[in-house]
């Protein structure tokens, strides 16, 4: 049997553990029932959040560095 190497999955080598509230778990389970890939959903949500707020995050970090 021949297994094709999925290069996209090969890039996903790091694991990050996060905690959810009971309500969040229930919401994710409802998405799963609708055949939504939860891991992919979370990755996309994080990417969208960073795209939206990266400028603000960077500005806050630069303000902390200023000694005056």
N, C-alpha and C positions, 0 to 999 in steps of 0.2 A: 504494500500500500504506500502511495506517495503522498506526503503532506507538504503542501505549499507553505512556505514561510510567509507569515503575515508581517510585513515590515512596519505597519502601523503599531501592531501589538509589541513588536520588538523595541519600540521607542518607549513604551510604558514600563519602565523598569523600576521606578521608585514607588514606595508605598507610604501613604500618609494616613494616619488613624485620626478620625474625627468622631465626635459624639453628637447625637441628635436627641431632641426632646421626643417624648412619646407622640405628640401631635405631628412632628416632622416625619417620624417613622410611619405613621398612619398615612400621611400624604404620599410618601415614597412608595408605600405598598399599593396605593390606589393607582399610581402611575405604572407600577410593575404589572398590575392586572390589565392595564391597557397596552401591554407589550412595549413599554418604554424601557430602554436600556438605562438603568439608574446610574451606572458609572459614567456613561457618556453624557447623560443629562447633567450630572454634577460638574463634569469637566467643562462643558459648554457654559454652564451658569457662572463658573469661576472666571472663565475667559471673558465673558460679557461684562461681568462686574469690574474686572481689572481694566478693560478697555474704556469703560465709562468713568472710572474714578482714579486712574493712574496719575493724572495731572495733580489732583488734590493730595494723593498719597506722597508724591514726590515733593510737593511744596511744603508739606508738614515736616518731612524729613530734613529738608534744607533749613527750615526755620530753627529746628532743634540744634543744628550745628553752629549757628551764629552765637558767638560769646557775648554779644552786646545787644 
